[in-house]
Amino acid sequence: MTRPKFGFREWVFSLNSFAAALSALYLSLLSDLEYPYWAMMSAYIASQPFSGAVRSKAVFRLIGTVLGATMTVFLFPIFVNTPALLSLALSCWIGLCLFFSLLDRTPRSYVFMLAGYTTTFVGLTVVDRPEVIFDFAVARVEEIGIGVLCAAFFHSLFFPRQISETLKAKARTSMDDLTRWIADALHHETPAVILADRHKLLRDMTDLRLMAGHIPYDTHEPRQKQELLTALQDQMILLFPVIVTLSDRIARLDKRDALNNQTLALLARTRAWLDLPLDRMARDKADLLAACDHCQRHQAKTWSGLLRGNLARRLAEMIEIVFVCRELSDRLAGHDVVLSPGARRALRARLSRPLHKEYASALRSALVSAGVLFMGFLIWIGTAWEYGGYAIMMASVTCSLFAAMPNPIPAQQVFFRYTFLASIAAGIYLFAVFPHVHSLPTLALTLAPFLLPAGAAMAVPDLYGKMLPLIVPFCGNLIITNTKTPDFLLWANMNIAYLIGIASIVYATRAFYDLDGRKKVAGILRTMWDELADVAEGSRRLVIADWSGLMVDRIGMIVPLKSALPKDDQNTETTRALRSGLNLIALQRLKAALDKPRAASLDRLLTAMSDHYRLRARGFARTTPVELLAALEAEIERARDYDRGPVTDDLLNALIGLRCSLSPLTAPVAEAQKGAFYD
């Protein structure tokens, strides 16, 4: 492992965070708020490497805190005299917030998460003083507000780090990874190499999506860059299934030894075209597309010939989208690029980019979390442990922060370890150093040796997850107030309770959570098959862009959980479904352009497809029936004899694509019977 290097940016980030935290602390002390260190903690929590991300997190944190404080004021007066009912209400509220947080899957989900566990931080701190609950909730909102405003101020004013430079680098990386994947697919590399390329691109697309969530809050970014990034993401989503399809067709033809000289020459020309500078790509694109069209139209009507024609068709689609991606990424990088009509259309278009919502998995996690917290409440009530509320606070935070992870235990253990280290460091400061500190400048000088290096490390992405649970509990454990004198026994018991709360969730996660992801993967696949059945029967209308975006998101979700799939199904189910859905959408669109007999024949096939996918969703069909494959091949035979034209070409390509996605790398049924497809 290489040691992280702290440069100018990291130290600027740390200085800004440190200044924001001390300013928030000073303003809270000046306002005579009860817990000024909450503002200090909040400033560090809101601090992010990019100024736009700081502002977005500040907004989300403030909204979540207001919602949580409001719910606390509503619940506690009603249930304060019935501890069991209050515990149940709080547990259900946290579980409900966690449910919506898991469904959202955008930076906005932080609002729901914070609204949940804020109720424990506000309510349990003064559970024995219900008469001050409103004032305490208002103070919490004020302190959080001061903290996030200070963070937004300092990170925006002093050397703000714009997202544009990172976006440029990420766009270049994404294009390099995209080009590598295409080149490896066209060179018919091993499946393992192609799969690694695909996973790398998925990570790039996820990073871009997360960055895009903060762009609206980055006031330094011109609107054009936001539009370029959005258009580039859209084109990469559209390109993903095309490359998967190309890889499949090449593998099929290679297995049949049917990659003739014309096709091999076309693949070689395309690989060489990918490495050209943009101006050369523009000059050679028309000739390359003409070669693809010639290859598509001059093939024998055997199965291998149809596959070669389909490959040429998808290759032309890939060339068009790759060229637009190159234009957009070069423009995003600051080059003076005159955009083609295709790139201008991409800028005007806006894909909805829906995200998968796994209701069953989110509900299961929310119910388990609510149940575990309620058990904790009952144990606290039953034992009458004076400091049990502090354990519940940290348990609610630990439940909420890591619930979206496939396996949260490693992150929870890191959280425990660094919270423990923060407690030790804060104890040394609180009882050995602070008795000699009597002014804010002296306080800043004493805290700097700890917070400045830790803040610089927090700016390193690989260390952020360790430094945040070190800095935030450290600030909270300092208990800097205007009036209270540190009490070692109280402080020690609080910290023991914090660690018990975190540890209890680690053990509860191990006992109750679905760590191998089998149920989550099964839920994604079940939803996917049901949607394909709806598309096939025509009850659900989707456009290709929406289906592509939804399925790319699902593939990205399943990649970390691939060990939960049967060995033969790893990394194939979702990509096959992606291709099937695209072809079913195309067939539904084309059905309206056919005459009645042909439309009726296609409708019978689509009904059979819908029945098959419905059975798959219910777990009754693992493979495609031979009868369905034979019916699909019969439809292909009829389509290839239709009069040539755009509709016929589109119909034939959609049917061939559907046949290939249903049964990977197998020969046609008709070929085994020496039928019309036999070469």
MARKE-333524 format. One line per 10 residues: number of its first residue (from 1); their letters; for each residue x, y, z of C-alpha. Coordinates in steps of 0.02 Angstrom, whole numbers. Example, Ala and Ser with C-alpha at 12.3 -4.5 7.8 and 13.67 -1.06 7.14 Angstrom:
! residues 2
1	as	615:-225:390 | 684:-53:357
//
This chain:
! residues 679
1	mtrpkfgfre	0:0:0 | 69:170:-50 | 78:303:84 | -41:449:53 | 42:614:8 | -24:775:83 | -6:920:-36 | -68:1099:-46 | -250:1051:-74 | -256:934:75
11	wvfslnsfaa	-183:1064:192 | -298:1201:126 | -446:1086:156 | -386:1052:332 | -358:1236:371 | -530:1282:305 | -612:1143:406 | -516:1193:562 | -561:1377:542 | -744:1331:511
21	alsalylsll	-750:1221:666 | -670:1351:780 | -781:1489:710 | -936:1383:739 | -878:1345:916 | -844:1529:953 | -1013:1588:883 | -1104:1455:985 | -1012:1505:1143 | -1050:1687:1106
31	sdleypywam	-1234:1644:1083 | -1231:1551:1250 | -1295:1389:1172 | -1296:1237:1284 | -1190:1119:1177 | -1071:1226:1070 | -966:1075:1023 | -1112:1013:918 | -1079:1158:800 | -894:1113:796
41	msayiasqpf	-936:932:753 | -1061:986:620 | -932:1096:534 | -818:946:511 | -961:832:457 | -1012:957:321 | -834:981:259 | -804:899:90 | -661:910:-37 | -768:1009:-162
51	sgavrskavf	-853:1172:-119 | -1013:1117:-207 | -1019:958:-105 | -999:1060:56 | -1148:1167:11 | -1257:1019:-38 | -1215:924:122 | -1245:1081:224 | -1419:1100:150 | -1461:916:173
61	rligtvlgat	-1394:914:351 | -1493:1066:402 | -1655:1000:326 | -1631:829:407 | -1596:907:576 | -1754:1015:567 | -1860:863:522 | -1784:758:662 | -1801:896:792 | -1982:927:740
71	mtvflfpifv	-2024:742:760 | -1941:742:931 | -2048:889:989 | -2202:797:925 | -2166:625:1001 | -2092:659:1172 | -2236:757:1252 | -2357:620:1197 | -2259:467:1255 | -2140:533:1388
81	ntpallslal	-2236:447:1528 | -2242:280:1436 | -2060:232:1402 | -2102:74:1306 | -2218:165:1185 | -2092:306:1165 | -1957:177:1125 | -2071:94:998 | -2114:261:917 | -1932:314:904
91	scwiglclff	-1879:145:834 | -2018:149:704 | -1973:328:655 | -1789:284:632 | -1836:129:533 | -1955:230:422 | -1822:361:388 | -1695:225:349 | -1818:145:228 | -1836:305:127
101	slldrtprsy	-1649:336:138 | -1611:166:62 | -1738:193:-76 | -1671:364:-126 | -1490:313:-167 | -1436:493:-204 | -1344:619:-94 | -1518:679:-44 | -1541:518:57 | -1438:601:193
111	vfmlagyttt	-1592:704:237 | -1694:550:283 | -1550:466:375 | -1516:619:482 | -1700:648:517 | -1703:475:594 | -1560:474:716 | -1574:659:762 | -1726:612:867 | -1615:509:983
121	fvgltvvdrp	-1481:643:998 | -1610:777:1039 | -1735:677:1140 | -1629:557:1240 | -1510:693:1298 | -1651:776:1397 | -1770:630:1419 | -1774:666:1606 | -1818:849:1572 | -1966:844:1451
131	evifdfavar	-2014:1023:1490 | -1859:1088:1398 | -1876:976:1244 | -1933:1118:1129 | -1793:1236:1182 | -1668:1096:1165 | -1728:1050:990 | -1715:1232:936 | -1539:1242:1008 | -1490:1085:912
141	veeigigvlc	-1551:1162:749 | -1461:1324:788 | -1297:1237:827 | -1306:1127:672 | -1352:1279:568 | -1202:1377:634 | -1086:1231:597 | -1142:1201:418 | -1145:1386:377 | -968:1408:440
151	aaffhslffp	-911:1258:338 | -997:1324:181 | -922:1497:209 | -740:1446:231 | -737:1311:96 | -820:1429:-28 | -717:1584:10 | -538:1525:35 | -463:1426:-109 | -628:1341:-156
161	rqisetlkak	-597:1179:-246 | -706:1172:-400 | -766:1008:-465 | -715:1049:-645 | -536:986:-631 | -589:820:-557 | -727:806:-687 | -600:832:-825 | -487:697:-754 | -634:579:-725
171	artsmddltr	-700:609:-901 | -528:567:-973 | -516:411:-865 | -690:357:-914 | -653:379:-1099 | -490:282:-1081 | -580:141:-992 | -720:144:-1119 | -597:136:-1264 | -502:-6:-1181
181	wiadalhhet	-662:-107:-1156 | -714:-83:-1337 | -540:-125:-1403 | -531:-284:-1297 | -706:-335:-1353 | -664:-306:-1538 | -500:-400:-1516 | -602:-546:-1442 | -502:-547:-1281 | -541:-675:-1145
191	paviladrhk	-706:-651:-1052 | -612:-615:-890 | -521:-467:-968 | -681:-397:-1044 | -772:-419:-878 | -636:-323:-785 | -650:-182:-913 | -838:-177:-889 | -826:-167:-700 | -698:-27:-712
201	llrdmtdlrl	-815:74:-823 | -960:42:-704 | -857:116:-562 | -818:267:-670 | -1002:292:-708 | -1046:278:-524 | -915:409:-479 | -982:526:-613 | -1159:503:-551 | -1109:544:-372
211	maghipydth	-1014:699:-430 | -1163:754:-533 | -1270:757:-376 | -1165:902:-308 | -1144:1002:-468 | -1304:1108:-445 | -1230:1172:-281 | -1062:1220:-357 | -1088:1402:-401 | -915:1413:-480
221	eprqkqellt	-963:1291:-617 | -1034:1364:-779 | -1199:1286:-834 | -1118:1221:-994 | -1005:1103:-895 | -1156:1032:-805 | -1241:1000:-971 | -1085:921:-1046 | -1064:803:-899 | -1247:753:-902
231	alqdqmillf	-1243:721:-1089 | -1082:618:-1074 | -1160:510:-938 | -1315:484:-1046 | -1211:429:-1195 | -1108:308:-1091 | -1269:230:-1026 | -1331:208:-1205 | -1163:137:-1259 | -1154:7:-1121
241	pvivtlsdri	-1279:-118:-1196 | -1207:-93:-1370 | -1034:-148:-1314 | -1107:-296:-1219 | -1199:-347:-1377 | -1044:-328:-1486 | -944:-438:-1367 | -1080:-571:-1375 | -1090:-572:-1565 | -902:-583:-1584
251	arldkrdaln	-895:-727:-1460 | -1033:-820:-1553 | -951:-798:-1723 | -781:-844:-1654 | -852:-1003:-1579 | -928:-1050:-1748 | -766:-1001:-1838 | -874:-882:-1939 | -776:-719:-1924 | -739:-701:-2110
261	nqtlallart	-607:-586:-2184 | -730:-446:-2217 | -788:-443:-2035 | -612:-458:-1965 | -554:-314:-2074 | -700:-208:-2014 | -659:-245:-1832 | -476:-200:-1861 | -523:-35:-1945 | -636:8:-1799
271	rawldlpldr	-500:-30:-1671 | -380:83:-1765 | -512:220:-1778 | -534:222:-1588 | -353:278:-1565 | -363:425:-1686 | -371:606:-1630 | -543:684:-1640 | -517:775:-1806 | -458:614:-1891
281	mardkadlla	-604:519:-1813 | -724:645:-1889 | -645:627:-2063 | -644:436:-2062 | -813:408:-1979 | -918:416:-2136 | -810:287:-2228 | -815:172:-2077 | -1004:184:-2064 | -1019:148:-2249
291	acdhcqrhqa	-912:-8:-2227 | -1027:-64:-2084 | -1181:-38:-2193 | -1102:-135:-2338 | -1057:-278:-2220 | -1233:-283:-2150 | -1319:-290:-2320 | -1205:-414:-2407 | -1218:-568:-2297 | -1291:-739:-2333
301	ktwsgllrgn	-1458:-774:-2250 | -1387:-914:-2143 | -1374:-898:-1954 | -1190:-850:-1964 | -1228:-722:-2099 | -1368:-647:-1996 | -1250:-635:-1847 | -1119:-547:-1953 | -1249:-424:-2016 | -1312:-393:-1840
311	larrlaemie	-1133:-366:-1782 | -1105:-236:-1917 | -1267:-147:-1868 | -1216:-137:-1685 | -1041:-84:-1734 | -1114:65:-1828 | -1217:113:-1675 | -1061:101:-1568 | -961:212:-1686 | -1094:348:-1682
321	ivfvcrelsd	-1105:351:-1491 | -917:338:-1462 | -888:488:-1576 | -1014:591:-1478 | -932:536:-1314 | -762:591:-1378 | -830:761:-1430 | -914:789:-1262 | -765:731:-1159 | -644:839:-1260
331	rlaghdvvls	-759:989:-1240 | -772:953:-1053 | -582:949:-1045 | -577:1126:-1113 | -534:1092:-1295 | -610:1202:-1430 | -723:1073:-1513 | -857:1113:-1641 | -994:991:-1593 | -1075:882:-1725
341	pgarralrar	-1265:874:-1744 | -1264:711:-1644 | -1173:792:-1499 | -1290:942:-1503 | -1440:824:-1496 | -1360:736:-1348 | -1343:903:-1258 | -1525:946:-1289 | -1589:774:-1237 | -1609:730:-1055
351	lsrplhkeya	-1624:549:-1002 | -1729:522:-847 | -1598:398:-784 | -1712:306:-661 | -1629:213:-517 | -1679:41:-458 | -1783:40:-300 | -1772:-123:-203 | -1922:-104:-88 | -1908:-276:-9
361	salrsalvsa	-1724:-257:35 | -1750:-80:103 | -1900:-136:206 | -1805:-285:275 | -1657:-176:328 | -1773:-46:404 | -1872:-176:503 | -1714:-261:567 | -1640:-93:619 | -1800:-39:705
371	gvlfmgfliw	-1813:-207:792 | -1634:-204:853 | -1651:-26:918 | -1814:-69:1006 | -1728:-216:1090 | -1592:-95:1146 | -1723:24:1216 | -1805:-118:1314 | -1638:-175:1384 | -1603:4:1438
381	igtaweyggy	-1774:18:1521 | -1759:-153:1602 | -1586:-124:1674 | -1618:59:1718 | -1442:96:1658 | -1411:280:1686 | -1308:301:1527 | -1407:185:1415 | -1472:330:1313 | -1297:368:1249
391	aimmasvtcs	-1279:188:1190 | -1445:203:1096 | -1385:364:1013 | -1229:283:942 | -1325:125:897 | -1448:227:794 | -1305:317:705 | -1213:154:669 | -1371:72:602 | -1409:217:486
401	lfaampnpip	-1237:261:419 | -1190:89:351 | -1359:9:309 | -1337:36:121 | -1174:-64:114 | -1179:-246:53 | -1078:-297:207 | -1074:-156:337 | -973:-250:468 | -796:-196:412
411	aqqvffrytf	-850:-13:407 | -936:-30:576 | -778:-104:651 | -675:41:583 | -804:159:658 | -784:73:827 | -594:76:824 | -577:258:777 | -713:313:898 | -614:224:1035
421	lasiaagiyl	-453:313:982 | -548:479:978 | -607:450:1155 | -430:422:1218 | -363:576:1127 | -507:685:1188 | -484:623:1366 | -302:676:1365 | -349:848:1300 | -498:869:1416
431	favfphvhsl	-415:821:1580 | -230:854:1549 | -221:1000:1426 | -380:1103:1443 | -354:1150:1627 | -211:1260:1562 | -312:1338:1419 | -404:1500:1454 | -432:1584:1284 | -489:1542:1109
441	ptlaltlapf	-317:1573:1029 | -236:1456:1155 | -372:1328:1122 | -337:1339:935 | -150:1315:963 | -176:1162:1072 | -302:1080:953 | -202:1114:794 | -73:973:817 | -214:846:818
451	llpagaamav	-348:919:704 | -240:990:564 | -152:826:515 | -313:728:539 | -406:855:431 | -276:841:293 | -294:652:297 | -484:672:286 | -459:756:116 | -384:593:49
461	pdlygkmlpl	-528:485:-18 | -456:321:48 | -438:395:223 | -601:493:235 | -696:345:309 | -568:330:449 | -534:512:488 | -716:567:502 | -755:444:644 | -593:502:726
471	ivpfcgnlii	-620:691:713 | -807:702:748 | -809:600:911 | -650:689:963 | -736:858:948 | -891:794:1036 | -792:719:1181 | -705:884:1216 | -870:946:1293 | -824:1130:1271
481	tntktpdfll	-962:1235:1350 | -983:1401:1440 | -1042:1328:1605 | -1008:1144:1631 | -853:1081:1720 | -786:915:1653 | -832:765:1762 | -718:617:1731 | -842:484:1789 | -982:557:1684
491	wanmniayli	-866:574:1534 | -798:396:1552 | -972:320:1570 | -1034:414:1418 | -890:349:1312 | -911:172:1373 | -1095:185:1326 | -1049:252:1152 | -933:104:1121 | -1061:-22:1186
501	giasivyatr	-1191:53:1068 | -1077:33:917 | -1020:-142:967 | -1199:-200:993 | -1243:-151:815 | -1090:-243:748 | -1148:-403:832 | -1329:-374:783 | -1277:-348:602 | -1184:-513:605
511	afydldgrkk	-1335:-600:680 | -1483:-525:586 | -1428:-446:421 | -1419:-531:252 | -1232:-512:230 | -1210:-621:75 | -1339:-521:-22 | -1438:-671:-87 | -1607:-596:-47 | -1557:-428:-120
521	vagilrtmwd	-1497:-507:-282 | -1652:-617:-292 | -1762:-463:-270 | -1672:-369:-408 | -1686:-516:-528 | -1870:-545:-484 | -1912:-362:-518 | -1813:-370:-680 | -1905:-523:-747 | -2075:-450:-701
531	eladvaegsr	-2034:-290:-795 | -1979:-390:-948 | -2145:-483:-942 | -2239:-318:-936 | -2139:-249:-1083 | -2168:-407:-1186 | -2357:-404:-1159 | -2363:-217:-1193 | -2433:-165:-1023 | -2277:-63:-983
541	rlviadwsgl	-2212:68:-1103 | -2028:106:-1090 | -1904:196:-1200 | -1735:121:-1237 | -1641:257:-1142 | -1741:230:-981 | -1720:41:-987 | -1533:58:-1020 | -1509:177:-874 | -1611:69:-756
551	mvdrigmivp	-1520:-91:-803 | -1346:-12:-796 | -1390:43:-620 | -1443:-134:-575 | -1284:-208:-647 | -1184:-86:-542 | -1282:-141:-387 | -1255:-327:-420 | -1068:-319:-458 | -1020:-304:-272
561	lksalpkddq	-1143:-445:-234 | -1091:-563:-373 | -1035:-695:-247 | -1218:-711:-199 | -1262:-775:-374 | -1243:-955:-431 | -1074:-978:-516 | -1147:-1003:-689 | -1254:-847:-674 | -1122:-723:-615
571	ntettralrs	-1121:-564:-719 | -1237:-637:-853 | -1417:-625:-791 | -1428:-435:-788 | -1333:-406:-950 | -1442:-534:-1040 | -1597:-450:-969 | -1531:-280:-1024 | -1515:-340:-1203 | -1682:-433:-1199
581	glnlialqrl	-1772:-278:-1138 | -1698:-168:-1274 | -1753:-289:-1409 | -1927:-313:-1334 | -1951:-123:-1329 | -1898:-115:-1512 | -2019:-256:-1560 | -2164:-170:-1473 | -2125:-11:-1568 | -2108:-102:-1735
591	kaaldkpraa	-2269:-202:-1714 | -2373:-48:-1758 | -2282:-33:-1925 | -2322:-212:-1982 | -2475:-273:-2075 | -2605:-371:-1977 | -2544:-550:-2013 | -2363:-508:-1971 | -2414:-406:-1818 | -2523:-550:-1757
601	sldrlltams	-2379:-673:-1778 | -2261:-559:-1683 | -2393:-531:-1548 | -2407:-719:-1518 | -2219:-728:-1496 | -2219:-581:-1375 | -2359:-662:-1273 | -2255:-820:-1258 | -2106:-715:-1206 | -2211:-629:-1072
611	dhyrlrargf	-2268:-797:-1003 | -2089:-858:-996 | -2026:-705:-902 | -2173:-715:-782 | -2122:-894:-741 | -1942:-839:-717 | -1998:-705:-595 | -2089:-839:-494 | -1936:-952:-496 | -2014:-1088:-606
621	arttpvella	-1901:-1071:-758 | -1711:-1065:-750 | -1680:-1087:-937 | -1771:-1040:-1096 | -1884:-1181:-1162 | -1833:-1257:-1328 | -2009:-1225:-1394 | -1992:-1039:-1364 | -1823:-1034:-1450 | -1895:-1129:-1598
631	aleaeierar	-2041:-1007:-1610 | -1922:-860:-1606 | -1814:-936:-1743 | -1968:-966:-1849 | -2010:-782:-1832 | -1832:-738:-1886 | -1852:-850:-2039 | -2012:-760:-2088 | -1934:-588:-2060 | -1782:-623:-2168
641	dydrgpvtdd	-1897:-661:-2314 | -1992:-495:-2299 | -1957:-357:-2423 | -1800:-262:-2375 | -1824:-93:-2294 | -1791:2:-2133 | -1935:-83:-2040 | -1882:-257:-2096 | -1701:-224:-2050 | -1749:-160:-1878
651	llnaliglrc	-1867:-307:-1850 | -1737:-435:-1902 | -1602:-358:-1793 | -1717:-351:-1642 | -1769:-533:-1664 | -1588:-590:-1684 | -1539:-490:-1531 | -1679:-567:-1429 | -1629:-743:-1485 | -1448:-712:-1434
661	slspltapva	-1494:-642:-1264 | -1608:-789:-1222 | -1482:-928:-1240 | -1299:-874:-1237 | -1179:-951:-1362 | -1292:-1097:-1410 | -1327:-1150:-1589 | -1502:-1121:-1659 | -1629:-1259:-1635 | -1659:-1261:-1822
671	eaqkgafyd	-1474:-1292:-1853 | -1476:-1448:-1745 | -1622:-1508:-1852 | -1530:-1460:-2013 | -1663:-1329:-2046 | -1655:-1164:-2136 | -1516:-1095:-2026 | -1395:-1237:-2060 | -1235:-1172:-2140
//
